Amino acid sequence: MKRFDIPEYYRSPIISRVKTIRKELDPRKKDFLPTLLDFGSIKFYIARHFGFCYGVENAIEIAYRAIYENPGKRIFLLSQMIHNPGVNEDLLNHGLQFLQDTKGNQLIAWEELTPSDVVIIPAFGTTLEIMNRLTAIGLNIEQYDTTCPFVEKVWNRSEKLGQDGHTIIIHGKFNHEETRATFSHSSSTAPSLVVKDMEEATLLGDYILGKIDREVFDNRFGNRYSNGFNPANDLEKIGVVNQTTMLATETQEIADYLRSVMIQKHGEHAIREHIADTRDTLCYATNDNQSATYGLMEAPADLAIVVGGYNSSNTTHLVELLEQKFPTYFVKDEHELISGDAIHSFNIHTKEVEAFVNYMPSDIPVIAITSGASCPDAVVDRVIQKLLSLKGLHKSIDEVIASI
């Protein structure tokens, strides 16, 4: 398996060793139960899978290669490389500049770019419109295109579905960079529509079955379908793909529900003519991280801590899962751990950072911990080490890891 050449400070003395041991014990990734690290004063259940996935490591490697290969040149990131503040800050400290924010608002005018500049396409990919604009300037956008191969897989599948006469239903957040890119690519070959969640999928099903009219449909989806979209005709034959950081279980639930709608409307005998099987587009890394989170929910923990960027979609979904079982705290790094009694946590519902006190048991706390796909293991390491410093280290790291 490829080992990526990324700065060593992204790696970690604890997590990397835990992951190596688990990989040796379970090379086929059949066991999704967490790893117990018992330090005496505090216990951690570490998720089986979390942190940088293939696409993220690939993107980071390419970004640093662009820096090293282009001394003296202006280097631009189309937008945030990944949704992690530490990673993006380090890239900015190396002199890179953002052309857009995460919502697609322009920070630096296209007119300021020249053919001699370097532009890095982020792991989320980008729209055809932006690709064409950059190419027209004379920029080589393929040289440092870090688009995740699993995102490209969704684009390729969407293209094939479109060629076969399907309308593309995208499960995603319409303003997310990846969904904007996927929508742009799929709209070039097929009618396309974005649904955010099961509630919207149900509304879509109601329209297909004639339970609501076009006005109700447009009120919900009017700004989220492709030009010329005609729901009366374009929802006869569909395929469901997703923003790869969405909950895979929810994507499958949406696909299964829409399949049942098509059976209700057209009959079981004709189902293959009306909805495609798109299970093969779900990202393996997102699936593994989410399966490991379900495994983590089986741990006898007092609370959970999720580490990652607050604007990270896949990290948010891990919080959604864990808060069903534990008091769950979402932190971007170790600095949110104020003391053994106080913590700052991002509320995914209000979108605000909140302060909590007495969040840990006074005796021996048991903490379930994981992170999003865009979070370096080193940051999780520092969160663990900060908690150890707050509670006192009764056993050495070597002693604890040797007992795995």
C-alpha positions, 0 to 999 in steps of 0.5 A: 500500500502506498505510503504518502510523503507528508510532513512528519509532524502530521504523524503521531507517537500514540495513534500511529502505533495503535493503528499499526498494531490493529492493522497487523492484528486485523489486516482485512478490517473485519473487526470494528470494535475500538482499542482500549488504552488503560492509563490507570488514571484515565481510559480511552477507547480509540475508534478502529478507523479514523483520521486521514483517508487516502484522498486526504493524504494524497491531497496533502502530499500533492499540496506540499509537493507544489510548494517544494517544486515551485520556489518563488512562484505564486501558489493558490489554493482554489479553496480550503484544501480540506476542512481542518483549520490546522492543515489549512493554516500550515499551508497558508504559513507556507505562502499559499493563498485562497482564491475562494472561501468554502461557500464559493465567494471570491477572495482573489479575482480571477483576473489577477491570475497569470499563466505562470501561477500555480493553482491547486484544486482541493480534494473536494474537486471543483466545478466544470465552470471553474475548470474552464475559467482556469484553463482559459487563463492558461493555467495547468490545472491537472498538475496539482489537481488533488481531487479525491479519486472516490469523488471522481468515481461518483462523477464517472458513475453519474456520467454513465447514468446520464448516458443511460437516461437517468436523472441524478439524485445527489445526496449532499449539502448543496453549498458544500464544495464537493456537492457543488462540484458533483452537481456541476459535473452531473448536470453536464450530462443529465438532469440533476437534483440535490437532496439534503436528507431523508426528509427531503427524499420523502418530499421527493417521493411524494411528488413522484407519487403525485401527493404534492404539486409542482409548486410545493416541489419548487418551493423546496428544490427550486434552487437545487436542480439543473437548468431545464429540469422538468420533474414531470418527466425527469423523475421517471428514471433515477440514480442516487449518488452522494457527497462522499462525506455524508452518512453512507447509511443515510444515502443507502436509506434514501436510495432504498426509500426511492426504490420503494417509491418506484416499485409503488409507482411502476411495479416490482417487475419494472424496477430496473427501468426506473432506478439504478443500483449505485451502492458502488459509489459509496466511499470506503473510507467514509464507510469504515469510519462510520462503521468504526463509530458504531463499534465505538458506541458499544464501548462502556464509556462515560463520554465521547470526544470527536476531534476535527474541523468544525466545518467538516461534514464527515466529522459532524456526522460522527458527532451525530452518531455518538451523541445518540449514546454519549455526552459528546464533545466536538473539539478542533484541537487540544486547546479546547480542553481548558482544564480537567473540569472545563471544555469548549465544544462546538454545537453542531446544531446551533453552530456555536462553541459552548463551554461545559464544566464538570464534563468528566467523572471525578474518579477514572473517566472512560472516554471514547475518542475519534476524529474526522477524515481531515484531522491529522492523527497528531492532533488526536494525539495531542488531545489524548496527551492533554487529557493525560496531563490533566488527570496524571499519567499512571502508566507509560505510553509504551506500557499501555500500548504493549498491552494491546 
